[in-house]
Amino acid sequence: MAYAVYRWAPVTAPGNTEQERSVREQAERTRLFCDSYGLLADDRPRLLDTMADRLNALVAFMRGRAAEGDTAFQSHLDAGHHHLYLGDVEYIRASKEEFHRVLLTG
């Protein structure tokens, strides 16, 4: 669920080429996604940490595959894709309070 919200709300740092929405707009879209897919209120506080953990795991996987000689993953690293993900992790953690305000209270 966390990665789906990340990709489809989407939740990305300012400057990410995929979108240019404010934190509030992203949080509202995240709430709509959660409402639509039935994510319980009790589970929502963990959503952003899970999203950040999932992105960190993705970067670790990319680096691991590249270290094993996978040229496709090395090309993604060479292109700097991991920097976008890591920037989004920082953004998610820094914006967590506002996301929670919208996710938990509307």
N, CA, C and O of each residue as an XYZ file, in Angstrom:
424
protein
N       0.820     -1.186      0.000
C       0.000      0.000      0.000
C       0.868      1.257      0.000
O       0.571      2.218     -0.709
N       1.934      1.250      0.789
C       2.785      2.441      0.899
C       3.402      2.820     -0.440
O       3.410      3.993     -0.815
N       3.921      1.828     -1.162
C       4.547      2.145     -2.447
C       3.497      2.574     -3.470
O       3.761      3.435     -4.310
N       2.329      1.985     -3.402
C       1.246      2.380     -4.309
C       0.874      3.841     -4.080
O       0.709      4.592     -5.041
N       0.741      4.253     -2.821
C       0.440      5.654     -2.515
C       1.569      6.546     -3.039
O       1.316      7.576     -3.663
N       2.798      6.146     -2.781
C       3.957      6.923     -3.237
C       3.885      7.181     -4.741
O       4.109      8.302     -5.199
N       3.575      6.147     -5.490
C       3.576      6.275     -6.949
C       2.316      6.929     -7.495
O       2.384      7.671     -8.474
N       1.146      6.663     -6.869
C      -0.106      7.084     -7.471
C      -0.703      8.353     -6.882
O      -1.559      8.965     -7.521
N      -0.287      8.779     -5.687
C      -0.849     10.024     -5.152
C      -0.318     11.221     -5.965
O      -1.105     12.142     -6.186
N       0.875     11.289     -6.405
C       2.117     10.734     -5.878
C       2.660     11.602     -4.744
O       2.217     12.729     -4.526
N       3.632     11.039     -4.033
C       4.277     11.747     -2.933
C       5.746     11.896     -3.311
O       6.524     10.947     -3.218
N       6.111     13.097     -3.736
C       7.490     13.346     -4.163
C       7.947     14.730     -3.726
O       7.142     15.640     -3.530
N       9.239     14.862     -3.580
C       9.842     16.117     -3.144
C       9.697     17.195     -4.212
O       9.606     16.894     -5.402
N       9.677     18.458     -3.775
C       9.684     19.554     -4.755
C      10.897     19.413     -5.673
O      11.991     19.062     -5.229
N      10.690     19.684     -6.926
C      11.776     19.551     -7.887
C      11.803     18.211     -8.585
O      12.455     18.061     -9.619
N      11.098     17.229     -8.030
C      10.985     15.949     -8.717
C      10.155     16.204     -9.975
O       9.095     16.826     -9.906
N      10.627     15.734    -11.096
C       9.999     16.057    -12.382
C       8.630     15.426    -12.564
O       7.920     15.773    -13.508
N       8.238     14.504    -11.683
C       6.967     13.810    -11.876
C       5.754     14.659    -11.525
O       4.670     14.432    -12.061
N       5.917     15.625    -10.641
C       4.773     16.433    -10.260
C       5.222     17.651     -9.477
O       6.365     17.732     -9.026
N       4.325     18.580     -9.325
C       4.627     19.796     -8.568
C       3.425     20.160     -7.707
O       2.831     21.221     -7.893
N       3.063     19.301     -6.776
C       1.958     19.589     -5.865
C       2.511     19.967     -4.504
O       3.604     19.544     -4.126
N       1.750     20.766     -3.772
C       2.145     21.150     -2.423
C       2.029     19.955     -1.479
O       1.407     18.945     -1.809
N       2.630     20.085     -0.315
C       2.516     19.038      0.696
C       1.041     18.792      1.004
O       0.598     17.646      1.080
N       0.296     19.861      1.179
C      -1.140     19.731      1.504
C      -1.876     18.962      0.406
O      -2.659     18.060      0.704
N      -1.634     19.306     -0.848
C      -2.298     18.596     -1.949
C      -1.903     17.121     -1.973
O      -2.751     16.255     -2.187
N      -0.640     16.837     -1.757
C      -0.192     15.446     -1.737
C      -0.836     14.695     -0.575
O      -1.243     13.543     -0.722
N      -0.925     15.351      0.576
C      -1.541     14.722      1.748
C      -3.024     14.450      1.498
O      -3.537     13.399      1.882
N      -3.705     15.384      0.863
C      -5.126     15.185      0.555
C      -5.316     14.041     -0.426
O      -6.240     13.242     -0.276
N      -4.458     13.955     -1.422
C      -4.535     12.849     -2.382
C      -4.211     11.515     -1.700
O      -4.790     10.478     -2.024
N      -3.278     11.567     -0.756
C      -2.941     10.360      0.008
C      -4.142      9.921      0.840
O      -4.462      8.733      0.893
N      -4.811     10.879      1.490
C      -6.008     10.552      2.273
C      -7.085      9.954      1.369
O      -7.713      8.961      1.735
N      -7.303     10.543      0.201
C      -8.299     10.022     -0.737
C      -7.954      8.590     -1.150
O      -8.832      7.729     -1.225
N      -6.677      8.346     -1.415
C      -6.224      6.994     -1.773
C      -6.532      6.032     -0.628
O      -7.084      4.954     -0.848
N      -6.176      6.423      0.586
C      -6.402      5.563      1.755
C      -7.890      5.316      1.977
O      -8.303      4.195      2.276
N      -8.685      6.360      1.830
C     -10.135      6.213      1.978
C     -10.689      5.252      0.930
O     -11.506      4.384      1.233
N     -10.233      5.422     -0.298
C     -10.742      4.608     -1.399
C     -10.375      3.132     -1.267
O     -11.148      2.256     -1.655
N      -9.200      2.865     -0.722
C      -8.742      1.487     -0.593
C      -8.954      0.916      0.810
O      -8.533     -0.204      1.099
N      -9.606      1.688      1.675
C      -9.999      1.175      2.975
C      -8.885      1.030      3.997
O      -8.979      0.184      4.887
N      -7.838      1.830      3.893
C      -6.789      1.763      4.904
C      -7.329      2.358      6.199
O      -7.721      3.524      6.241
N      -7.344      1.557      7.239
C      -7.922      1.959      8.506
C      -7.152      3.108      9.143
O      -5.945      3.245      8.945
N      -7.856      3.925      9.903
C      -7.240      5.069     10.577
C      -6.097      4.629     11.475
O      -5.094      5.334     11.586
N      -6.232      3.480     12.113
C      -5.173      2.976     13.000
C      -3.890      2.637     12.246
O      -2.809      2.653     12.834
N      -3.996      2.330     10.956
C      -2.830      1.958     10.152
C      -2.170      3.159      9.483
O      -1.024      3.060      9.044
N      -2.846      4.255      9.398
C      -2.344      5.416      8.661
C      -1.097      6.063      9.263
O      -0.248      6.543      8.512
N      -0.954      6.095     10.595
C       0.269      6.715     11.141
C       1.560      6.030     10.684
O       2.610      6.672     10.653
N       1.506      4.754     10.332
C       2.700      4.020      9.889
C       2.968      4.163      8.398
O       4.025      3.763      7.912
N       2.029      4.723      7.685
C       2.126      4.763      6.227
C       3.379      5.480      5.733
O       4.078      4.956      4.866
N       3.676      6.658      6.258
C       4.809      7.430      5.755
C       6.139      6.792      6.106
O       7.057      6.787      5.286
N       6.260      6.250      7.317
C       7.499      5.547      7.667
C       7.686      4.324      6.778
O       8.803      4.023      6.356
N       6.599      3.623      6.494
C       6.678      2.448      5.612
C       7.063      2.863      4.203
O       7.832      2.174      3.533
N       6.531      3.984      3.758
C       6.877      4.508      2.434
C       8.374      4.815      2.365
O       9.044      4.430      1.407
N       8.891      5.498      3.367
C      10.320      5.835      3.402
C      11.173      4.571      3.480
O      12.191      4.466      2.796
N      10.763      3.617      4.308
C      11.503      2.352      4.422
C      11.524      1.614      3.091
O      12.543      1.042      2.707
N      10.393      1.629      2.388
C      10.287      0.941      1.091
C      11.225      1.584      0.069
O      11.855      0.879     -0.719
N      11.323      2.902      0.076
C      12.221      3.583     -0.859
C      13.685      3.324     -0.516
O      14.509      3.135     -1.411
N      14.005      3.313      0.754
C      15.379      2.967      1.160
C      15.718      1.545      0.745
O      16.834      1.275      0.302
N      14.765      0.638      0.884
C      14.991     -0.753      0.464
C      15.183     -0.836     -1.047
O      16.001     -1.620     -1.530
N      14.439     -0.038     -1.785
C      14.587     -0.008     -3.241
C      15.987      0.448     -3.630
O      16.610     -0.151     -4.506
N      16.483      1.490     -2.998
C      17.825      1.989     -3.302
C      18.876      0.937     -2.934
O      19.832      0.727     -3.680
N      18.701      0.284     -1.796
C      19.637     -0.773     -1.394
C      19.621     -1.915     -2.407
O      20.670     -2.464     -2.743
N      18.432     -2.272     -2.893
C      18.315     -3.324     -3.904
C      19.020     -2.914     -5.195
O      19.748     -3.710     -5.789
N      18.804     -1.673     -5.627
C      19.450     -1.177     -6.842
C      20.968     -1.253     -6.708
O      21.659     -1.719     -7.614
N      21.477     -0.789     -5.565
C      22.925     -0.811     -5.341
C      23.458     -2.234     -5.289
O      24.527     -2.521     -5.829
N      22.725     -3.114     -4.648
C      23.149     -4.509     -4.555
C      23.210     -5.175     -5.919
O      24.177     -5.867     -6.239
N      22.183     -4.965     -6.714
C      22.171     -5.563     -8.059
C      23.289     -4.988     -8.925
O      23.927     -5.715     -9.685
N      23.522     -3.688     -8.808
C      24.610     -3.069     -9.574
C      25.952     -3.640     -9.135
O      26.818     -3.894     -9.973
N      26.133     -3.844     -7.844
C      27.386     -4.409     -7.328
C      27.596     -5.839     -7.806
O      28.732     -6.302     -7.905
N      26.499     -6.541     -8.103
C      26.582     -7.904     -8.623
C      26.836     -7.925    -10.126
O      26.956     -8.994    -10.725
N      26.917     -6.743    -10.733
C      27.227     -6.669    -12.157
C      26.031     -6.453    -13.068
O      26.174     -6.514    -14.289
N      24.860     -6.203    -12.506
C      23.669     -5.967    -13.328
C      23.796     -4.589    -13.980
O      23.704     -3.563    -13.306
N      24.004     -4.577    -15.277
C      24.251     -3.319    -15.984
C      23.013     -2.428    -16.042
O      23.141     -1.205    -16.097
N      21.829     -3.013    -16.031
C      20.608     -2.194    -16.046
C      20.511     -1.371    -14.759
O      20.217     -0.176    -14.794
N      20.760     -2.023    -13.635
C      20.706     -1.283    -12.367
C      21.856     -0.288    -12.257
O      21.691      0.794    -11.693
N      23.000     -0.644    -12.786
C      24.117      0.305    -12.778
C      23.770      1.538    -13.602
O      24.137      2.655    -13.238
N      23.069      1.341    -14.704
C      22.685      2.491    -15.528
C      21.689      3.390    -14.796
O      21.712      4.609    -14.965
N      20.814      2.792    -13.981
C      19.878      3.597    -13.183
C      20.640      4.431    -12.150
O      20.329      5.601    -11.928
N      21.634      3.813    -11.529
C      22.463      4.554    -10.569
C      23.254      5.652    -11.273
O      23.342      6.777    -10.781
N      23.825      5.318    -12.422
C      24.593      6.303    -13.190
C      23.722      7.506    -13.582
O      24.198      8.639    -13.652
N      22.446      7.231    -13.834
C      21.512      8.299    -14.209
C      21.016      9.078    -12.988
O      20.338     10.095    -13.136
N      21.349      8.606    -11.785
C      20.983      9.324    -10.566
C      19.591      9.055    -10.041
O      19.093      9.815     -9.210
N      18.945      7.988    -10.504
C      17.589      7.692    -10.055
C      17.507      7.525     -8.541
O      16.520      7.911     -7.916
N      18.543      6.953     -7.968
C      18.527      6.731     -6.521
C      18.507      8.052     -5.753
O      17.981      8.110     -4.642
N      19.068      9.103     -6.328
C      19.044     10.402     -5.660
C      17.619     10.945     -5.551
O      17.270     11.586     -4.560
N      16.799     10.689     -6.568
C      15.392     11.096     -6.500
C      14.692     10.371     -5.361
O      13.971     10.988     -4.577
N      14.905      9.059     -5.270
C      14.265      8.277     -4.208
C      14.725      8.735     -2.831
O      13.911      8.884     -1.920
N      16.013      8.957     -2.676
C      16.540      9.389     -1.380
C      16.063     10.803     -1.032
O      15.818     11.104      0.136
N      15.933     11.652     -2.023
C      15.363     12.979     -1.793
C      13.910     12.895     -1.364
O      13.459     13.668     -0.518
N      13.181     11.960     -1.945
C      11.788     11.753     -1.551
C      11.698     11.224     -0.120
O      10.775     11.579      0.613
N      12.646     10.380      0.280
C      12.670      9.889      1.667
C      12.835     11.067      2.628
O      12.112     11.163      3.619
N      13.763     11.946      2.346
C      13.970     13.120      3.201
C      12.716     13.983      3.257
O      12.328     14.457      4.325
N      12.092     14.181      2.118
C      10.872     14.983      2.031
C       9.742     14.348      2.834
O       9.039     15.037      3.574
N       9.569     13.054      2.692
C       8.514     12.338      3.409
C       8.710     12.487      4.917
O       7.765     12.781      5.649
N       9.927     12.285      5.365
C      10.198     12.398      6.805
C       9.991     13.831      7.297
O       9.458     14.040      8.387
N      10.407     14.813      6.507
C      10.266     16.214      6.909
C       8.810     16.686      6.873
O       8.445     17.614      7.595
N       7.986     16.063      6.049
C       6.595     16.481      5.866
C       5.608     15.627      6.656
O       4.395     15.809      6.545
N       6.120     14.712      7.438
C       5.264     13.727      8.105
C       4.177     14.373      8.968
O       3.035     13.913      8.972
N       4.521     15.425      9.691
C       3.542     16.057     10.575
C       2.340     16.582      9.794
O       1.197     16.376     10.202
N       2.592     17.251      8.684
C       1.466     17.756      7.886
C       0.667     16.626      7.261
O      -0.562     16.681      7.231
N       1.340     15.613      6.767
C       0.622     14.452      6.226
C      -0.268     13.840      7.293
O      -1.429     13.531      7.027
N       0.260     13.663      8.491
C      -0.535     13.064      9.570
C      -1.740     13.928      9.915
O      -2.828     13.411     10.167
N      -1.550     15.227      9.926
C      -2.670     16.133     10.231
C      -3.806     15.898      9.240
O      -4.970     15.833      9.636
N      -3.482     15.771      7.974
C      -4.510     15.574      6.945
C      -5.030     14.138      6.977
O      -6.238     13.919      6.885
N      -4.152     13.176      7.102
C      -4.563     11.767      7.083
C      -5.439     11.393      8.273
O      -6.351     10.577      8.143
N      -5.168     11.981      9.416
C      -5.835     11.559     10.642
C      -6.998     12.464     11.046
O      -7.886     12.054     11.793
N      -6.981     13.701     10.540
C      -8.060     14.610     10.971
C      -8.814     15.241      9.809
O      -9.903     15.785      9.994
N      -8.247     15.172      8.631
C      -8.917     15.742      7.475
C      -8.656     17.126      7.262
O      -9.173     17.713      6.311
